[in-house]
Amino acid sequence: MTLLRRWLNRIDRRLDGAALHAPLAFSEKLPGGGVPALASHALERAVSEARKHDPDARLKHVLAPAGVAADGAASRWEFVFDLPSRRAKLLAQWYLDGDTRHGRFGRECLDASVKPFPLPDSPIARGVAEGRMPYSTLAAAWREERRRTPDLSLSMRDSDAVMSDLQRQGLAAGSRFVLRNALNATGAAIWLAQADGLTLHCRFA
């Protein structure tokens, strides 16, 4: 049975032409210098890249790993997208590379990596490859992953408005913090900042 299923899985894999089967990576450095940017600017770049791979790309996660300045600008933003038709996830990282030969903050860069879901070395993917599970298991795992977290609105509140809200709540200038999306108790998307023992949040969209 295992040998037969392995053979059938190979056929199903060839027929599943839209799905991504191996990781991809891309990197772009724009000419000239760049400056720290609001979330909307970085998101525009990231969405453009994600839609090259799937026009129906869905935003799932936003992160400013080194925090955001008082004016809402950051030198690094990260975005995760689901690519529904490709059964894959895309991580887009917008950042300034710090190369002062190209300006005070360096060049504006966008790195993107696309990985199939589940990953090729995951137990599910190995089970399918070895014929212990049917190929349809991959699609079922993907449907569950798509339901696990909500799609985020591309019309999210921009980081300048978010920072104004967080500062009114007590976020001090110069605080070290991470800004990201999260879910509140009702399952709605929010902006969340954690700094100096404080957990602050405001609406996402």
N, C-alpha and C positions, 0 to 999 in steps of 0.2 A: 504493500500500500504506500509506503514511504517513497519508493522509487517512482511509482505512478504519479503521486502527488507532486513530487519534485519536477517531473517532466511536464505536468499540467501547469505548474507554477511558472515554469520557464516560458511556456506559450503565453500565459496571461500577462507576464511581464512585457513580452514583445508587443502584445496588443495594447498595453497600457501606455501608449506613446506620449500622452501629455504629462504623466508623472515624472518627477525628477528622480533619477536613480543614483546619482553621484554628486558630491559637493562641488560647488562652483565658487569662485572668488574674483572680485573685480576691485580695481583701485583707480581713482581719478584725482589728479592734482590740477587745479585750475590756475591759469596764468595770472601773474600779478600777486599782490598781497591781499590778505583778508583781514577781517576784524571780527571780534566776538559778535555773535548773532543771537537774535531772538529765536525762540523755538520755531516760529512760523517759517523763517528763512531756511533753517536746516531741514525742517519737515518737507518743504517744497522740493528740495534736492533729493531727499530720501524717497518720497512718493514717486518722483520721476523715474528713479532707478527701479523701484519695486514694480512699477507698471510696465517696464520693459519685459519683465518675466511673466507677469500675469496682470492683465488690465483690471482684474477684479481684486487686486491686492487689498488686504484689510489690515489696518493698524491695530496692534495688540498691546504695545508697550512703549513708553517714553521714559527716558532717563537722562538727567544731567549729572554724571557721576562725580563731578568736582564742584557741584553747586552752581549758582547763578548770581551774577552781580545785581546790585540794587536796581539797576535799570532793566533787568530782565535778560541781559545778554550773557552768553556763556561761550567758552572756547571749545567745548565738546558737547555734542548731543548724540544719543543713541536711540534707535528706533527698531522695533521688531514688527515684522509683518507676517501674516499668514498669506500664502499664495494658494488659494483654494483649488484651482484647476491643476496645479503642479504637485499637490500634496507635499508642500515644502514650506520652510520658514526662511525668511530673509532678515539678516541683521545688517542695518545700515549705520555706519559711524561717521558723522560729520565732525570735523575738527580742524584746528589750525596747527600746522606742523612745527611752529616755532623757529623756522629757518629765517633768521633776520636778513638774509641776503634778498629776500623777497618782500620785506616789509616788517614793520614793528612786531607783528604777531605771527609772521610767516605766511605760508600759502593756505588757501582753503582746500581741504581734501575731503573726499568721500570714499570710504572703504565699504564694500558690500560682500557678504558671504551668504550663500544660499545652500541650505542643507535639506535633504529629503527627510520626511517624517514617516515612520521612525528612522533613526540613524541606522546606517548599514550594519554597525556592530552591535545593535541593540538585540535583546533576547527575541523580540518579535520578528525582526528582520532575519535573524539567523534561523529561527524556526521555519520561516517561509522558505529561505534558501535551501535548507536541509530537508524540506518536504515533510516536516512535522506539523505544519499548519498550512491551511489553504491560503492562496494569494489574497483572497477577500479579507483576510485578517488585517492587512495593511490599511485598507479603506475603512474598516470598522474602527481601527485605532485612530485614524485621522478624523473621523466624524466625532469621536469622543473628545479628542484634543480641541477641535473647533468649538465644541460646546463648553469647554472647561473655563474659558475666559471670554468676556464680551468683546465684540469689535468696538474700537474707540472711534469717536467722531473726528474727522479731519478738520472740522470747524471748532477745534478745541480753543479755549481761552488762551491767549498768547502769554508768554512768560513775563512780560512787563506788568500786565494786569495781575497775574498770579503773585508776583513779588510784592506788589502794593498791598494785596490782601494779607500775605504772610507777615509783612512788616507791621501792619496794623495789629496783628495778633501777637506780636512780640518777638519776631525774628530780628535779631540784632545785626547791624551792618558788620560785615567781616566774619560772620559765623561760618564755621565749617559744617557743611551739610550736603546731603544728596537730595535732589528733587526728582520725583518720579510719580507715575500714576499708581493708583491703588483702587480698591473697592471698599465702600463703606458698608455698614451693617445691613443695608437694604439691597446691596449689590450694585449700587450706582457708582460710576467712575468719579474719582476725585484726584486732585493734585495733593501730594503728600511730601512734607519736608520733615526731616528728623535732624535736630541740632541741639547740642548742649543740654541733652536730657529732655528736650521739648519735642513733642510730636504735633505738628501743625498741619491743617489741611484746609482746602477750599474747593469749590466746585470745578469740575474739569471743563465743561462746555457751557 
